[in-house]
Amino acid sequence: MVFILNVRPYLKRQRNYLEAFNECMILLIATISIVLTEVVKDFKKKKITGVSIVIIFSFLFIINISTLLHDKFIDFKKKKKNGSLAQK
């Protein structure tokens, strides 16, 4: 995460922020996964933690797919505006 925020390997600023956000969420999931080990005996806490992990992954999936579709739509509009799409 430090690498992404300092080096900024992607050309678009939005992409760098998205990758940093993804890394934060993965760090959060790794941290709360400790509850799923044998240290915690309460099954209800383990179940809530498991559901939380699924919700976080679903949220990440929706955010990443939305960003991808948005970028592709913008690229499509630029190509259409420049006339680089073949007309039928």
PyMOL Python script that loads the backbone (N, CA, C, O; Angstrom):
from pymol import cmd

cmd.read_pdbstr("""\
ATOM      1  N   MET A   1       0.832  -1.183   0.000  1.00  0.00           N
ATOM      2  CA  MET A   1       0.000   0.000   0.000  1.00  0.00           C
ATOM      3  C   MET A   1       0.882   1.255   0.000  1.00  0.00           C
ATOM      4  O   MET A   1       0.579   2.231  -0.686  1.00  0.00           O
ATOM      5  N   VAL A   2       1.954   1.224   0.757  1.00  0.00           N
ATOM      6  CA  VAL A   2       2.873   2.364   0.791  1.00  0.00           C
ATOM      7  C   VAL A   2       3.476   2.584  -0.594  1.00  0.00           C
ATOM      8  O   VAL A   2       3.650   3.721  -1.030  1.00  0.00           O
ATOM      9  N   PHE A   3       3.791   1.490  -1.277  1.00  0.00           N
ATOM     10  CA  PHE A   3       4.336   1.588  -2.631  1.00  0.00           C
ATOM     11  C   PHE A   3       3.345   2.290  -3.558  1.00  0.00           C
ATOM     12  O   PHE A   3       3.724   3.184  -4.315  1.00  0.00           O
ATOM     13  N   ILE A   4       2.086   1.887  -3.499  1.00  0.00           N
ATOM     14  CA  ILE A   4       1.071   2.463  -4.387  1.00  0.00           C
ATOM     15  C   ILE A   4       0.893   3.954  -4.112  1.00  0.00           C
ATOM     16  O   ILE A   4       0.764   4.747  -5.044  1.00  0.00           O
ATOM     17  N   LEU A   5       0.886   4.335  -2.837  1.00  0.00           N
ATOM     18  CA  LEU A   5       0.665   5.742  -2.508  1.00  0.00           C
ATOM     19  C   LEU A   5       1.895   6.610  -2.776  1.00  0.00           C
ATOM     20  O   LEU A   5       1.756   7.793  -3.086  1.00  0.00           O
ATOM     21  N   ASN A   6       3.087   6.045  -2.662  1.00  0.00           N
ATOM     22  CA  ASN A   6       4.297   6.839  -2.897  1.00  0.00           C
ATOM     23  C   ASN A   6       4.738   6.847  -4.353  1.00  0.00           C
ATOM     24  O   ASN A   6       5.061   7.904  -4.895  1.00  0.00           O
ATOM     25  N   VAL A   7       4.756   5.687  -4.988  1.00  0.00           N
ATOM     26  CA  VAL A   7       5.263   5.582  -6.359  1.00  0.00           C
ATOM     27  C   VAL A   7       4.191   5.935  -7.390  1.00  0.00           C
ATOM     28  O   VAL A   7       4.492   6.491  -8.446  1.00  0.00           O
ATOM     29  N   ARG A   8       2.951   5.608  -7.074  1.00  0.00           N
ATOM     30  CA  ARG A   8       1.820   5.825  -7.990  1.00  0.00           C
ATOM     31  C   ARG A   8       2.106   5.205  -9.362  1.00  0.00           C
ATOM     32  O   ARG A   8       2.345   5.917 -10.337  1.00  0.00           O
ATOM     33  N   PRO A   9       2.078   3.867  -9.423  1.00  0.00           N
ATOM     34  CA  PRO A   9       2.485   3.171 -10.643  1.00  0.00           C
ATOM     35  C   PRO A   9       1.495   3.292 -11.808  1.00  0.00           C
ATOM     36  O   PRO A   9       1.865   3.010 -12.948  1.00  0.00           O
ATOM     37  N   TYR A  10       0.274   3.695 -11.557  1.00  0.00           N
ATOM     38  CA  TYR A  10      -0.720   3.789 -12.619  1.00  0.00           C
ATOM     39  C   TYR A  10      -0.806   5.224 -13.134  1.00  0.00           C
ATOM     40  O   TYR A  10      -0.556   6.178 -12.397  1.00  0.00           O
ATOM     41  N   LEU A  11      -1.158   5.358 -14.390  1.00  0.00           N
ATOM     42  CA  LEU A  11      -1.219   6.684 -15.014  1.00  0.00           C
ATOM     43  C   LEU A  11      -2.378   7.522 -14.462  1.00  0.00           C
ATOM     44  O   LEU A  11      -2.238   8.726 -14.247  1.00  0.00           O
ATOM     45  N   LYS A  12      -3.508   6.876 -14.238  1.00  0.00           N
ATOM     46  CA  LYS A  12      -4.677   7.602 -13.734  1.00  0.00           C
ATOM     47  C   LYS A  12      -4.644   7.649 -12.204  1.00  0.00           C
ATOM     48  O   LYS A  12      -4.396   6.643 -11.538  1.00  0.00           O
ATOM     49  N   ARG A  13      -4.898   8.829 -11.675  1.00  0.00           N
ATOM     50  CA  ARG A  13      -4.921   9.015 -10.228  1.00  0.00           C
ATOM     51  C   ARG A  13      -6.009   8.164  -9.584  1.00  0.00           C
ATOM     52  O   ARG A  13      -5.820   7.609  -8.502  1.00  0.00           O
ATOM     53  N   GLN A  14      -7.149   8.069 -10.261  1.00  0.00           N
ATOM     54  CA  GLN A  14      -8.267   7.279  -9.748  1.00  0.00           C
ATOM     55  C   GLN A  14      -7.864   5.815  -9.573  1.00  0.00           C
ATOM     56  O   GLN A  14      -8.260   5.173  -8.601  1.00  0.00           O
ATOM     57  N   ARG A  15      -7.087   5.294 -10.502  1.00  0.00           N
ATOM     58  CA  ARG A  15      -6.646   3.896 -10.426  1.00  0.00           C
ATOM     59  C   ARG A  15      -5.723   3.672  -9.216  1.00  0.00           C
ATOM     60  O   ARG A  15      -5.821   2.649  -8.539  1.00  0.00           O
ATOM     61  N   ASN A  16      -4.840   4.622  -8.955  1.00  0.00           N
ATOM     62  CA  ASN A  16      -3.958   4.523  -7.791  1.00  0.00           C
ATOM     63  C   ASN A  16      -4.761   4.520  -6.493  1.00  0.00           C
ATOM     64  O   ASN A  16      -4.473   3.743  -5.583  1.00  0.00           O
ATOM     65  N   TYR A  17      -5.767   5.387  -6.410  1.00  0.00           N
ATOM     66  CA  TYR A  17      -6.610   5.437  -5.222  1.00  0.00           C
ATOM     67  C   TYR A  17      -7.424   4.149  -5.069  1.00  0.00           C
ATOM     68  O   TYR A  17      -7.597   3.649  -3.957  1.00  0.00           O
ATOM     69  N   LEU A  18      -7.915   3.623  -6.173  1.00  0.00           N
ATOM     70  CA  LEU A  18      -8.680   2.383  -6.129  1.00  0.00           C
ATOM     71  C   LEU A  18      -7.806   1.228  -5.633  1.00  0.00           C
ATOM     72  O   LEU A  18      -8.251   0.418  -4.819  1.00  0.00           O
ATOM     73  N   GLU A  19      -6.585   1.152  -6.112  1.00  0.00           N
ATOM     74  CA  GLU A  19      -5.682   0.095  -5.667  1.00  0.00           C
ATOM     75  C   GLU A  19      -5.331   0.242  -4.188  1.00  0.00           C
ATOM     76  O   GLU A  19      -5.235  -0.754  -3.471  1.00  0.00           O
ATOM     77  N   ALA A  20      -5.143   1.469  -3.736  1.00  0.00           N
ATOM     78  CA  ALA A  20      -4.869   1.699  -2.310  1.00  0.00           C
ATOM     79  C   ALA A  20      -6.089   1.299  -1.469  1.00  0.00           C
ATOM     80  O   ALA A  20      -5.938   0.708  -0.400  1.00  0.00           O
ATOM     81  N   PHE A  21      -7.282   1.617  -1.947  1.00  0.00           N
ATOM     82  CA  PHE A  21      -8.513   1.219  -1.259  1.00  0.00           C
ATOM     83  C   PHE A  21      -8.631  -0.299  -1.196  1.00  0.00           C
ATOM     84  O   PHE A  21      -8.978  -0.853  -0.153  1.00  0.00           O
ATOM     85  N   ASN A  22      -8.344  -0.975  -2.309  1.00  0.00           N
ATOM     86  CA  ASN A  22      -8.377  -2.438  -2.335  1.00  0.00           C
ATOM     87  C   ASN A  22      -7.408  -3.021  -1.318  1.00  0.00           C
ATOM     88  O   ASN A  22      -7.747  -3.961  -0.598  1.00  0.00           O
ATOM     89  N   GLU A  23      -6.215  -2.470  -1.259  1.00  0.00           N
ATOM     90  CA  GLU A  23      -5.217  -2.955  -0.303  1.00  0.00           C
ATOM     91  C   GLU A  23      -5.682  -2.756   1.143  1.00  0.00           C
ATOM     92  O   GLU A  23      -5.461  -3.621   1.991  1.00  0.00           O
ATOM     93  N   CYS A  24      -6.315  -1.635   1.420  1.00  0.00           N
ATOM     94  CA  CYS A  24      -6.843  -1.378   2.771  1.00  0.00           C
ATOM     95  C   CYS A  24      -7.919  -2.391   3.138  1.00  0.00           C
ATOM     96  O   CYS A  24      -7.953  -2.888   4.264  1.00  0.00           O
ATOM     97  N   MET A  25      -8.781  -2.689   2.201  1.00  0.00           N
ATOM     98  CA  MET A  25      -9.847  -3.642   2.477  1.00  0.00           C
ATOM     99  C   MET A  25      -9.284  -5.052   2.687  1.00  0.00           C
ATOM    100  O   MET A  25      -9.767  -5.784   3.551  1.00  0.00           O
ATOM    101  N   ILE A  26      -8.280  -5.436   1.915  1.00  0.00           N
ATOM    102  CA  ILE A  26      -7.652  -6.744   2.103  1.00  0.00           C
ATOM    103  C   ILE A  26      -6.964  -6.801   3.458  1.00  0.00           C
ATOM    104  O   ILE A  26      -7.004  -7.831   4.131  1.00  0.00           O
ATOM    105  N   LEU A  27      -6.337  -5.709   3.862  1.00  0.00           N
ATOM    106  CA  LEU A  27      -5.728  -5.641   5.190  1.00  0.00           C
ATOM    107  C   LEU A  27      -6.785  -5.780   6.282  1.00  0.00           C
ATOM    108  O   LEU A  27      -6.560  -6.464   7.281  1.00  0.00           O
ATOM    109  N   LEU A  28      -7.925  -5.140   6.100  1.00  0.00           N
ATOM    110  CA  LEU A  28      -9.031  -5.259   7.054  1.00  0.00           C
ATOM    111  C   LEU A  28      -9.514  -6.705   7.142  1.00  0.00           C
ATOM    112  O   LEU A  28      -9.738  -7.221   8.237  1.00  0.00           O
ATOM    113  N   ILE A  29      -9.676  -7.353   5.995  1.00  0.00           N
ATOM    114  CA  ILE A  29     -10.130  -8.740   5.979  1.00  0.00           C
ATOM    115  C   ILE A  29      -9.115  -9.646   6.679  1.00  0.00           C
ATOM    116  O   ILE A  29      -9.491 -10.529   7.450  1.00  0.00           O
ATOM    117  N   ALA A  30      -7.845  -9.425   6.409  1.00  0.00           N
ATOM    118  CA  ALA A  30      -6.809 -10.236   7.056  1.00  0.00           C
ATOM    119  C   ALA A  30      -6.827 -10.038   8.571  1.00  0.00           C
ATOM    120  O   ALA A  30      -6.611 -10.982   9.330  1.00  0.00           O
ATOM    121  N   THR A  31      -7.084  -8.816   8.997  1.00  0.00           N
ATOM    122  CA  THR A  31      -7.114  -8.525  10.429  1.00  0.00           C
ATOM    123  C   THR A  31      -8.307  -9.178  11.121  1.00  0.00           C
ATOM    124  O   THR A  31      -8.157  -9.783  12.182  1.00  0.00           O
ATOM    125  N   ILE A  32      -9.487  -9.058  10.522  1.00  0.00           N
ATOM    126  CA  ILE A  32     -10.660  -9.635  11.182  1.00  0.00           C
ATOM    127  C   ILE A  32     -10.720 -11.150  11.020  1.00  0.00           C
ATOM    128  O   ILE A  32     -11.516 -11.807  11.691  1.00  0.00           O
ATOM    129  N   SER A  33      -9.902 -11.710  10.149  1.00  0.00           N
ATOM    130  CA  SER A  33      -9.870 -13.164   9.991  1.00  0.00           C
ATOM    131  C   SER A  33      -9.310 -13.867  11.218  1.00  0.00           C
ATOM    132  O   SER A  33      -9.469 -15.079  11.366  1.00  0.00           O
ATOM    133  N   ILE A  34      -8.667 -13.132  12.081  1.00  0.00           N
ATOM    134  CA  ILE A  34      -8.152 -13.712  13.325  1.00  0.00           C
ATOM    135  C   ILE A  34      -9.298 -14.314  14.137  1.00  0.00           C
ATOM    136  O   ILE A  34      -9.107 -15.290  14.862  1.00  0.00           O
ATOM    137  N   VAL A  35     -10.487 -13.729  14.009  1.00  0.00           N
ATOM    138  CA  VAL A  35     -11.653 -14.232  14.737  1.00  0.00           C
ATOM    139  C   VAL A  35     -12.008 -15.647  14.273  1.00  0.00           C
ATOM    140  O   VAL A  35     -12.608 -16.410  15.030  1.00  0.00           O
ATOM    141  N   LEU A  36     -11.649 -15.999  13.054  1.00  0.00           N
ATOM    142  CA  LEU A  36     -12.004 -17.308  12.514  1.00  0.00           C
ATOM    143  C   LEU A  36     -11.074 -18.425  13.004  1.00  0.00           C
ATOM    144  O   LEU A  36     -11.315 -19.595  12.703  1.00  0.00           O
ATOM    145  N   THR A  37     -10.039 -18.093  13.737  1.00  0.00           N
ATOM    146  CA  THR A  37      -9.125 -19.109  14.256  1.00  0.00           C
ATOM    147  C   THR A  37      -9.681 -19.722  15.533  1.00  0.00           C
ATOM    148  O   THR A  37     -10.765 -19.358  15.987  1.00  0.00           O
ATOM    149  N   GLU A  38      -8.939 -20.643  16.099  1.00  0.00           N
ATOM    150  CA  GLU A  38      -9.379 -21.322  17.318  1.00  0.00           C
ATOM    151  C   GLU A  38      -9.256 -20.450  18.563  1.00  0.00           C
ATOM    152  O   GLU A  38      -9.690 -20.858  19.641  1.00  0.00           O
ATOM    153  N   VAL A  39      -8.683 -19.275  18.439  1.00  0.00           N
ATOM    154  CA  VAL A  39      -8.558 -18.360  19.573  1.00  0.00           C
ATOM    155  C   VAL A  39      -9.930 -17.954  20.089  1.00  0.00           C
ATOM    156  O   VAL A  39     -10.145 -17.849  21.296  1.00  0.00           O
ATOM    157  N   VAL A  40     -10.854 -17.726  19.165  1.00  0.00           N
ATOM    158  CA  VAL A  40     -12.220 -17.329  19.527  1.00  0.00           C
ATOM    159  C   VAL A  40     -13.089 -18.579  19.498  1.00  0.00           C
ATOM    160  O   VAL A  40     -13.149 -19.282  18.490  1.00  0.00           O
ATOM    161  N   LYS A  41     -13.752 -18.845  20.599  1.00  0.00           N
ATOM    162  CA  LYS A  41     -14.582 -20.048  20.719  1.00  0.00           C
ATOM    163  C   LYS A  41     -16.037 -19.816  20.334  1.00  0.00           C
ATOM    164  O   LYS A  41     -16.748 -20.767  20.009  1.00  0.00           O
ATOM    165  N   ASP A  42     -16.489 -18.567  20.367  1.00  0.00           N
ATOM    166  CA  ASP A  42     -17.893 -18.242  20.123  1.00  0.00           C
ATOM    167  C   ASP A  42     -18.238 -18.390  18.634  1.00  0.00           C
ATOM    168  O   ASP A  42     -17.710 -17.665  17.791  1.00  0.00           O
ATOM    169  N   PHE A  43     -19.127 -19.334  18.328  1.00  0.00           N
ATOM    170  CA  PHE A  43     -19.512 -19.597  16.948  1.00  0.00           C
ATOM    171  C   PHE A  43     -20.252 -18.412  16.334  1.00  0.00           C
ATOM    172  O   PHE A  43     -20.100 -18.136  15.144  1.00  0.00           O
ATOM    173  N   LYS A  44     -21.051 -17.711  17.138  1.00  0.00           N
ATOM    174  CA  LYS A  44     -21.816 -16.577  16.621  1.00  0.00           C
ATOM    175  C   LYS A  44     -20.884 -15.474  16.115  1.00  0.00           C
ATOM    176  O   LYS A  44     -21.153 -14.863  15.081  1.00  0.00           O
ATOM    177  N   LYS A  45     -19.799 -15.217  16.833  1.00  0.00           N
ATOM    178  CA  LYS A  45     -18.820 -14.212  16.396  1.00  0.00           C
ATOM    179  C   LYS A  45     -18.141 -14.647  15.110  1.00  0.00           C
ATOM    180  O   LYS A  45     -17.877 -13.827  14.231  1.00  0.00           O
ATOM    181  N   LYS A  46     -17.858 -15.945  15.001  1.00  0.00           N
ATOM    182  CA  LYS A  46     -17.235 -16.462  13.779  1.00  0.00           C
ATOM    183  C   LYS A  46     -18.175 -16.324  12.588  1.00  0.00           C
ATOM    184  O   LYS A  46     -17.749 -15.984  11.484  1.00  0.00           O
ATOM    185  N   LYS A  47     -19.449 -16.589  12.820  1.00  0.00           N
ATOM    186  CA  LYS A  47     -20.431 -16.471  11.743  1.00  0.00           C
ATOM    187  C   LYS A  47     -20.568 -15.019  11.281  1.00  0.00           C
ATOM    188  O   LYS A  47     -20.599 -14.746  10.082  1.00  0.00           O
ATOM    189  N   ILE A  48     -20.649 -14.105  12.225  1.00  0.00           N
ATOM    190  CA  ILE A  48     -20.748 -12.678  11.882  1.00  0.00           C
ATOM    191  C   ILE A  48     -19.501 -12.225  11.130  1.00  0.00           C
ATOM    192  O   ILE A  48     -19.593 -11.453  10.176  1.00  0.00           O
ATOM    193  N   THR A  49     -18.343 -12.704  11.559  1.00  0.00           N
ATOM    194  CA  THR A  49     -17.090 -12.348  10.883  1.00  0.00           C
ATOM    195  C   THR A  49     -17.080 -12.878   9.454  1.00  0.00           C
ATOM    196  O   THR A  49     -16.681 -12.170   8.530  1.00  0.00           O
ATOM    197  N   GLY A  50     -17.517 -14.117   9.272  1.00  0.00           N
ATOM    198  CA  GLY A  50     -17.582 -14.697   7.934  1.00  0.00           C
ATOM    199  C   GLY A  50     -18.505 -13.926   7.014  1.00  0.00           C
ATOM    200  O   GLY A  50     -18.173 -13.670   5.857  1.00  0.00           O
ATOM    201  N   VAL A  51     -19.674 -13.555   7.536  1.00  0.00           N
ATOM    202  CA  VAL A  51     -20.629 -12.764   6.749  1.00  0.00           C
ATOM    203  C   VAL A  51     -20.026 -11.390   6.426  1.00  0.00           C
ATOM    204  O   VAL A  51     -20.204 -10.876   5.322  1.00  0.00           O
ATOM    205  N   SER A  52     -19.322 -10.808   7.382  1.00  0.00           N
ATOM    206  CA  SER A  52     -18.678  -9.511   7.155  1.00  0.00           C
ATOM    207  C   SER A  52     -17.643  -9.599   6.038  1.00  0.00           C
ATOM    208  O   SER A  52     -17.547  -8.697   5.206  1.00  0.00           O
ATOM    209  N   ILE A  53     -16.878 -10.671   6.019  1.00  0.00           N
ATOM    210  CA  ILE A  53     -15.869 -10.847   4.967  1.00  0.00           C
ATOM    211  C   ILE A  53     -16.535 -10.972   3.601  1.00  0.00           C
ATOM    212  O   ILE A  53     -16.064 -10.393   2.622  1.00  0.00           O
ATOM    213  N   VAL A  54     -17.625 -11.723   3.536  1.00  0.00           N
ATOM    214  CA  VAL A  54     -18.351 -11.859   2.267  1.00  0.00           C
ATOM    215  C   VAL A  54     -18.901 -10.507   1.821  1.00  0.00           C
ATOM    216  O   VAL A  54     -18.846 -10.183   0.635  1.00  0.00           O
ATOM    217  N   ILE A  55     -19.428  -9.718   2.750  1.00  0.00           N
ATOM    218  CA  ILE A  55     -19.962  -8.394   2.411  1.00  0.00           C
ATOM    219  C   ILE A  55     -18.858  -7.472   1.922  1.00  0.00           C
ATOM    220  O   ILE A  55     -19.058  -6.735   0.957  1.00  0.00           O
ATOM    221  N   ILE A  56     -17.701  -7.497   2.563  1.00  0.00           N
ATOM    222  CA  ILE A  56     -16.574  -6.654   2.141  1.00  0.00           C
ATOM    223  C   ILE A  56     -16.113  -7.041   0.746  1.00  0.00           C
ATOM    224  O   ILE A  56     -15.877  -6.172  -0.093  1.00  0.00           O
ATOM    225  N   PHE A  57     -15.982  -8.351   0.488  1.00  0.00           N
ATOM    226  CA  PHE A  57     -15.579  -8.793  -0.851  1.00  0.00           C
ATOM    227  C   PHE A  57     -16.613  -8.398  -1.901  1.00  0.00           C
ATOM    228  O   PHE A  57     -16.254  -7.984  -3.004  1.00  0.00           O
ATOM    229  N   SER A  58     -17.891  -8.524  -1.564  1.00  0.00           N
ATOM    230  CA  SER A  58     -18.948  -8.122  -2.498  1.00  0.00           C
ATOM    231  C   SER A  58     -18.865  -6.628  -2.794  1.00  0.00           C
ATOM    232  O   SER A  58     -18.993  -6.205  -3.943  1.00  0.00           O
ATOM    233  N   PHE A  59     -18.652  -5.842  -1.758  1.00  0.00           N
ATOM    234  CA  PHE A  59     -18.505  -4.397  -1.916  1.00  0.00           C
ATOM    235  C   PHE A  59     -17.312  -4.073  -2.824  1.00  0.00           C
ATOM    236  O   PHE A  59     -17.414  -3.235  -3.719  1.00  0.00           O
ATOM    237  N   LEU A  60     -16.183  -4.744  -2.583  1.00  0.00           N
ATOM    238  CA  LEU A  60     -14.999  -4.534  -3.422  1.00  0.00           C
ATOM    239  C   LEU A  60     -15.281  -4.915  -4.875  1.00  0.00           C
ATOM    240  O   LEU A  60     -14.879  -4.208  -5.799  1.00  0.00           O
ATOM    241  N   PHE A  61     -15.969  -6.029  -5.069  1.00  0.00           N
ATOM    242  CA  PHE A  61     -16.301  -6.481  -6.416  1.00  0.00           C
ATOM    243  C   PHE A  61     -17.151  -5.445  -7.141  1.00  0.00           C
ATOM    244  O   PHE A  61     -16.879  -5.109  -8.293  1.00  0.00           O
ATOM    245  N   ILE A  62     -18.178  -4.942  -6.468  1.00  0.00           N
ATOM    246  CA  ILE A  62     -19.070  -3.951  -7.082  1.00  0.00           C
ATOM    247  C   ILE A  62     -18.313  -2.669  -7.406  1.00  0.00           C
ATOM    248  O   ILE A  62     -18.484  -2.109  -8.489  1.00  0.00           O
ATOM    249  N   ILE A  63     -17.484  -2.202  -6.488  1.00  0.00           N
ATOM    250  CA  ILE A  63     -16.710  -0.978  -6.727  1.00  0.00           C
ATOM    251  C   ILE A  63     -15.766  -1.151  -7.912  1.00  0.00           C
ATOM    252  O   ILE A  63     -15.686  -0.275  -8.773  1.00  0.00           O
ATOM    253  N   ASN A  64     -15.053  -2.271  -7.963  1.00  0.00           N
ATOM    254  CA  ASN A  64     -14.090  -2.492  -9.042  1.00  0.00           C
ATOM    255  C   ASN A  64     -14.766  -2.680 -10.393  1.00  0.00           C
ATOM    256  O   ASN A  64     -14.291  -2.146 -11.396  1.00  0.00           O
ATOM    257  N   ILE A  65     -15.857  -3.423 -10.438  1.00  0.00           N
ATOM    258  CA  ILE A  65     -16.580  -3.603 -11.701  1.00  0.00           C
ATOM    259  C   ILE A  65     -17.192  -2.283 -12.162  1.00  0.00           C
ATOM    260  O   ILE A  65     -17.167  -1.970 -13.352  1.00  0.00           O
ATOM    261  N   SER A  66     -17.738  -1.514 -11.231  1.00  0.00           N
ATOM    262  CA  SER A  66     -18.307  -0.207 -11.593  1.00  0.00           C
ATOM    263  C   SER A  66     -17.246   0.711 -12.168  1.00  0.00           C
ATOM    264  O   SER A  66     -17.489   1.407 -13.154  1.00  0.00           O
ATOM    265  N   THR A  67     -16.072   0.717 -11.557  1.00  0.00           N
ATOM    266  CA  THR A  67     -14.981   1.552 -12.050  1.00  0.00           C
ATOM    267  C   THR A  67     -14.539   1.099 -13.436  1.00  0.00           C
ATOM    268  O   THR A  67     -14.294   1.926 -14.315  1.00  0.00           O
ATOM    269  N   LEU A  68     -14.436  -0.206 -13.631  1.00  0.00           N
ATOM    270  CA  LEU A  68     -14.047  -0.747 -14.935  1.00  0.00           C
ATOM    271  C   LEU A  68     -15.058  -0.367 -16.012  1.00  0.00           C
ATOM    272  O   LEU A  68     -14.682   0.091 -17.091  1.00  0.00           O
ATOM    273  N   LEU A  69     -16.342  -0.560 -15.713  1.00  0.00           N
ATOM    274  CA  LEU A  69     -17.376  -0.219 -16.689  1.00  0.00           C
ATOM    275  C   LEU A  69     -17.402   1.282 -16.982  1.00  0.00           C
ATOM    276  O   LEU A  69     -17.602   1.690 -18.126  1.00  0.00           O
ATOM    277  N   HIS A  70     -17.203   2.091 -15.962  1.00  0.00           N
ATOM    278  CA  HIS A  70     -17.158   3.540 -16.160  1.00  0.00           C
ATOM    279  C   HIS A  70     -16.008   3.926 -17.083  1.00  0.00           C
ATOM    280  O   HIS A  70     -16.188   4.720 -18.006  1.00  0.00           O
ATOM    281  N   ASP A  71     -14.828   3.366 -16.834  1.00  0.00           N
ATOM    282  CA  ASP A  71     -13.669   3.670 -17.678  1.00  0.00           C
ATOM    283  C   ASP A  71     -13.891   3.227 -19.118  1.00  0.00           C
ATOM    284  O   ASP A  71     -13.546   3.952 -20.051  1.00  0.00           O
ATOM    285  N   LYS A  72     -14.465   2.044 -19.303  1.00  0.00           N
ATOM    286  CA  LYS A  72     -14.735   1.551 -20.669  1.00  0.00           C
ATOM    287  C   LYS A  72     -15.777   2.424 -21.361  1.00  0.00           C
ATOM    288  O   LYS A  72     -15.670   2.679 -22.561  1.00  0.00           O
ATOM    289  N   PHE A  73     -16.773   2.880 -20.626  1.00  0.00           N
ATOM    290  CA  PHE A  73     -17.791   3.753 -21.210  1.00  0.00           C
ATOM    291  C   PHE A  73     -17.181   5.082 -21.643  1.00  0.00           C
ATOM    292  O   PHE A  73     -17.495   5.590 -22.719  1.00  0.00           O
ATOM    293  N   ILE A  74     -16.311   5.643 -20.809  1.00  0.00           N
ATOM    294  CA  ILE A  74     -15.647   6.899 -21.156  1.00  0.00           C
ATOM    295  C   ILE A  74     -14.762   6.721 -22.389  1.00  0.00           C
ATOM    296  O   ILE A  74     -14.750   7.576 -23.275  1.00  0.00           O
ATOM    297  N   ASP A  75     -14.017   5.606 -22.449  1.00  0.00           N
ATOM    298  CA  ASP A  75     -13.188   5.317 -23.620  1.00  0.00           C
ATOM    299  C   ASP A  75     -14.035   5.178 -24.882  1.00  0.00           C
ATOM    300  O   ASP A  75     -13.659   5.664 -25.949  1.00  0.00           O
ATOM    301  N   PHE A  76     -15.179   4.509 -24.751  1.00  0.00           N
ATOM    302  CA  PHE A  76     -16.082   4.332 -25.877  1.00  0.00           C
ATOM    303  C   PHE A  76     -16.607   5.680 -26.370  1.00  0.00           C
ATOM    304  O   PHE A  76     -16.664   5.926 -27.575  1.00  0.00           O
ATOM    305  N   LYS A  77     -16.991   6.556 -25.427  1.00  0.00           N
ATOM    306  CA  LYS A  77     -17.479   7.877 -25.820  1.00  0.00           C
ATOM    307  C   LYS A  77     -16.398   8.688 -26.526  1.00  0.00           C
ATOM    308  O   LYS A  77     -16.685   9.393 -27.493  1.00  0.00           O
ATOM    309  N   LYS A  78     -15.146   8.592 -26.045  1.00  0.00           N
ATOM    310  CA  LYS A  78     -14.052   9.323 -26.690  1.00  0.00           C
ATOM    311  C   LYS A  78     -13.805   8.813 -28.094  1.00  0.00           C
ATOM    312  O   LYS A  78     -13.592   9.600 -29.017  1.00  0.00           O
ATOM    313  N   LYS A  79     -13.832   7.481 -28.264  1.00  0.00           N
ATOM    314  CA  LYS A  79     -13.622   6.905 -29.597  1.00  0.00           C
ATOM    315  C   LYS A  79     -14.749   7.293 -30.540  1.00  0.00           C
ATOM    316  O   LYS A  79     -14.518   7.589 -31.713  1.00  0.00           O
ATOM    317  N   LYS A  80     -15.966   7.290 -30.022  1.00  0.00           N
ATOM    318  CA  LYS A  80     -17.116   7.652 -30.856  1.00  0.00           C
ATOM    319  C   LYS A  80     -17.038   9.127 -31.251  1.00  0.00           C
ATOM    320  O   LYS A  80     -17.348   9.492 -32.385  1.00  0.00           O
ATOM    321  N   LYS A  81     -16.623   9.965 -30.310  1.00  0.00           N
ATOM    322  CA  LYS A  81     -16.516  11.395 -30.591  1.00  0.00           C
ATOM    323  C   LYS A  81     -15.425  11.664 -31.627  1.00  0.00           C
ATOM    324  O   LYS A  81     -15.588  12.518 -32.499  1.00  0.00           O
ATOM    325  N   ASN A  82     -14.324  10.940 -31.529  1.00  0.00           N
ATOM    326  CA  ASN A  82     -13.223  11.122 -32.482  1.00  0.00           C
ATOM    327  C   ASN A  82     -13.493  10.449 -33.819  1.00  0.00           C
ATOM    328  O   ASN A  82     -12.727  10.644 -34.762  1.00  0.00           O
ATOM    329  N   GLY A  83     -14.557   9.664 -33.928  1.00  0.00           N
ATOM    330  CA  GLY A  83     -14.918   9.024 -35.179  1.00  0.00           C
ATOM    331  C   GLY A  83     -14.069   7.806 -35.493  1.00  0.00           C
ATOM    332  O   GLY A  83     -14.008   7.383 -36.647  1.00  0.00           O
ATOM    333  N   SER A  84     -13.420   7.238 -34.505  1.00  0.00           N
ATOM    334  CA  SER A  84     -12.580   6.081 -34.765  1.00  0.00           C
ATOM    335  C   SER A  84     -13.356   4.780 -34.761  1.00  0.00           C
ATOM    336  O   SER A  84     -12.784   3.724 -35.029  1.00  0.00           O
ATOM    337  N   LEU A  85     -14.647   4.830 -34.461  1.00  0.00           N
ATOM    338  CA  LEU A  85     -15.474   3.623 -34.543  1.00  0.00           C
ATOM    339  C   LEU A  85     -15.992   3.513 -35.969  1.00  0.00           C
ATOM    340  O   LEU A  85     -16.399   4.501 -36.580  1.00  0.00           O
ATOM    341  N   ALA A  86     -15.968   2.289 -36.482  1.00  0.00           N
ATOM    342  CA  ALA A  86     -16.432   2.068 -37.862  1.00  0.00           C
ATOM    343  C   ALA A  86     -17.941   2.239 -37.930  1.00  0.00           C
ATOM    344  O   ALA A  86     -18.673   1.678 -37.115  1.00  0.00           O
ATOM    345  N   GLN A  87     -18.396   2.998 -38.881  1.00  0.00           N
ATOM    346  CA  GLN A  87     -19.814   3.237 -39.065  1.00  0.00           C
ATOM    347  C   GLN A  87     -20.381   2.162 -39.986  1.00  0.00           C
ATOM    348  O   GLN A  87     -19.779   1.815 -41.002  1.00  0.00           O
ATOM    349  N   LYS A  88     -21.548   1.642 -39.613  1.00  0.00           N
ATOM    350  CA  LYS A  88     -22.188   0.587 -40.416  1.00  0.00           C
ATOM    351  C   LYS A  88     -23.375   1.126 -41.140  1.00  0.00           C
ATOM    352  O   LYS A  88     -24.042   0.389 -41.866  1.00  0.00           O
TER     353      LYS A  88
END
""", "prot")
cmd.dss("prot")
cmd.show_as("cartoon", "prot")
cmd.util.cbc("prot")
cmd.orient("prot")
